[in-house]
Amino acid sequence: RVVKNGRAAHAYLFSGPDAVGKRTVALAFAKTLLCSENAAKAFGGCSSCEDCRLADAGTHPDLSALAPPDPAETDGKGREIGIAQVHELTRLLAQTAWRSGWRAVIIDGAEALSRDAQASVLKTMEEPKANVVFFFITSRPGALVPTIHSRSVPVSFTTVLDADLESLLASVPPARHVLLLTLAEGCPGLLWRLMNDPKAFSAREAEVTRFTKLLESDLAEQFSFSEKESREPGRLEA
């Protein structure tokens, strides 16, 4: 309805579990705004024009994206979105839009924004340029300062019913459906990875088996698990 009315808010806060489609919906929303062939304002754009193809490839000049760095690229020293990245974003937003006049900013893993970076983003939001839309994507909305919450339209995501995920399993033998749905726990993004990446499937199956065993163990073993896992950055949270 927002798209059809042409009244997009300046910022949206997409919150909910990982792998349930927050980034997918944000990208579809952005493509709708940027699409040059979308006269009917269909959600997700036409997916065939140059704007949609560039957005899908992550190379559209009017679509900016921020995300925490890969731990492998930081030697495990943290996954913070720093103020330097936000300053570069501010510089890009100061330029004239390339095509439609709309600009979209997707901040995936917004909980990783440092305090300084959040303050810098807020300053940009306080002086909004016309037709600029921010999408804050997070599984931990409490990590964002209250001012970002108050200046964003909240959109809550949740897990998806197994019955609604069945359509993704059309190419999978029926005998594997129950196991895949159990391992995915209502997360379509995770289900897609399990279906298409044998290593991801094996790792997830081993993880669930290990965690189930942990839940059935005594308190001493649980403390030992926590102490051991906490040595690897990001591991305990995962």
C-alpha angles and dihedrals in degrees: 000000000000091000094047091049092048091228105123114171120239093247140012129197110211109192134172143091122328120270097019097115107272095132092040091056092044091053091047090051091049092049089051090057096043100040113116095198099047101107091148090051093232110183110256096026125250094296091215107070122091092258093054093045092051091047091051090050092049092239103104107128091218093052115078124186133192125187137159114274119259110266088230089062095050100045088244092298097132140295102242125153100224134207092255089065091050092049089054089049090051090052092052093048090054090064124088115269113260102223130346099023092248123113123195127196120194115192104189114192091019090174086075092064108117118233090255091048091051090051091050092049089050091053089054090049092049089060098041121188117218116271097011114133124189123204114196109195119192146148089203109050090168089071090067121084116255092247092065089051093050093050096047133072106241118229115181121207126196138181120291126245115254089237089060092048094054092087089066090058098061092115094046124089109257091237089068097048098089094048094047093048091048092052093044093054094204096311111127094194091054092045090054091052093048091052096049106031117058091191091053090049093051092046093049093047091050091046094052091046091049094047093047089053090048092054089055094048129093125269095259091058091047092053090048090052092051094048093049097045094047090068091074112070112247093002098106092050090050 
